[in-house]
Structures are given as structure tokens and as C-alpha cells.
Amino acid sequence: MKAAVLHEVNQPLVIEDVSVPNPGPREVLIRTRVAGLCHSDLHFMEGLYPHPLPAVLGHESAGVVEKVGSDVTYVKPGDHVVTCLSVFCGTCDNCTTGRTVLCTDTTVKMLPGASNRLSWARSEKLNQFLNLSSFAEQMLVHENAIVKIRNDMPLELAALIGCGVITGYGAVVNTAKVTAGETVAVIGCGGVGMAAINGAAIAGAGRIIAIDTNPAKLQLATKLGATDIVDPRNGDVVQQVRELTKGGVNHSFEVLGRKETAEQSFAMLAAGGTATIVGMIPFGQKIELHGFDFLRERRIQGSSMGSNHFRVDMPRLVEFYMRGKLHLEDWISAKLKLSEINEGFANMKAGKTVRSVIMFDA
């Protein structure tokens, strides 16, 4: 099969011939139909986060089950599935207390470099990425890395749910637990930011402020539920938000993964407000906060993949789409072939897209 391989950081992905073995007892072989290009992939491509190389990247995907291992009962060949990097064991302390996204069983949620699911003609090891590696025509994954979805859900839209949507929506609904009437600010209107905005609207937030420098993205944000827009080029972001809300927001969501915007997310809070950091701040970078601000019970927290329970959350998101509450069609900026993947990432880095997807049947 064909796959896009990262050999070195800051170098283009290379299309290579690779292979996967037959499924083990709890493994599932999937024919990849769609894979989204995510900023998280770009972080690893640029070396902002470490990972053993060479590797097949990709983690936001949907496909069709081809084969199942001997102990798999959850899916069968022909089932449509969405993948999720939040693979879980179901028995560790975090899983049994409801925090499956933080599973600690490394025999299921294998650490980088531990998997032997990919091979090629070269002598060096080819590494799986985040237990998925979806920039390939097939994926071999643990059965607890997938969720079944209804067959009438378009797979190019379902793929978005596998990372961008669940991350943004889940940060709002699961991590921050936004309630009806509360005020929300979202810093960054890419795919994850749009999901946070749409999720805040579904949760009933009273005011949703979208913050970005791209006019087209701000316009789309209003369609997805934003009640106000803020362009950082028009002045101090924190001051603009405080003036709009007469004192600050109940919840802010930082989706860009930058030191400056993480600090801004905390500074724009009202008393008792919570800042949720969703973006991947570069490995080793620190943020600075004013200690005095904590006296008004302001909080800052992280969110991993939207604190998801993906086998519950993702089917619900599919239903939201089917009922017209989740506006996924508007997010796809480009449909690409695997051979066009580097062009897709270049456009992402230039801020030209909300989400691009690789269509493996194209």
C-alpha cells in the first residue's frame, strides 16, 4: 500500500510502499477512506514535539473495516468507523474512573516507537504514529481505537470528528462544562476552534466571541454560532474582549498553541472564570501568569482530545450533524490526493484552510 512517510523533521513527506500484517487477536484492519490534515501533525513534522522517525503520520480519519482479529466482537468487515488516538484499555485506574482519554496501559495505548504494525523493504524500523498512522491506504489498530458510526454518515465529514471536532467540542462540553448563558471566547478559528465555537452554540452559551486575524474564518465563525468577532489587528485582544463583555468572559479557549495567546486567554477572564488550553504549546515552552489574578478565583487548565469518551461522544456528534446542529460541510477547504499532501500542509501553515482532507478513493 501507499503511505506518506516523514523521514526527517522540516522535510517533505515521501510517498512510500509499506505493508501491514494480518490483525492480531484484538486488532482491526481498516481500509482508509479519508484522513484530515491536522496542525498536530504539522507540530511533529516541524520537530516541535519529538517522535521516533521514520514514521507514517496522520491521526484524524475514517474508513471501512476489512479484517478483524480473533477476539474482536465490537466490529465486523464492512462497518464504517472513525479512528481516535485516545485508544483505551478500559481497566486501568483512569479508564475505570471515567477518564479514558488518560489511559495508562502502554500495552494498548503504546508509547511512540513501541508498535510493530508497519513494515517496508528497508532495514530501519518504520514507526506508527499515535497508534494510528492514517496517511496510508490501510491502518492496523487496536479495536479500542475506533468507533462504529452509521453508514449514511459521509466519511469525509466523519473523519473530522476523529480529532478536530471532538477536541474543540469536547473542550467546551467535557473539559470546561460550559453551561447555558455563559460567555465564551475562542482564540483561533481553525478546525478545532470552529468546533469549539459550534460546541459552545450547542451547549447554549449566551455570548461566543471568535478571535482571529483571518476575515474569512471570522465570517464562518459567525455562521457556526459566534455572536461577536475580534480581530487582534484592531488592538489589544484582552482589552477588546473585556470591553465587549464589561469585565471578561466565563470561559476562554486557546486553540493556537502559543505562549502569548495562552497568557491572553487567562487575562481576559472574569472573576471566577476558567481558561482552557487546547492548542499544543511547543514542547519545553513555558507561559507566565500574574499571581494576583488567582485571588479572584480565575483558573487555567489543559484539555487532551476534548476529555472525550469517544464511543459515546462521536455517535452523538454524528447525530448533531444529521440534525443540522453541527455544520461540518463548511469546514472542508480542500479535498486532496495522497500525492498532494505536502501542498495541503503548506496551505495549512499559510493559514489558507480550515481543514483539508486526503480522499483515498480519489
PyMOL commands that set and color helices and strands:
alter all, ss='L'
color gray80, all
select helices_A, chain A and resi 39-45+93-96+100-102+143-145+155-175+191-203+215-224+232-234+237-245+259-267+291-296+305-307+310-322+328-331+338-349
alter helices_A, ss='H'
color red, helices_A
select strands_A, chain A and resi 2-6+14-17+27-36+55-56+60-68+80-83+127-128+138-142+146-148+183-187+207-211+228-230+249-254+269-277+299-302+332-336+355-359
alter strands_A, ss='S'
color yellow, strands_A
deselect
rebuild
show_as cartoon
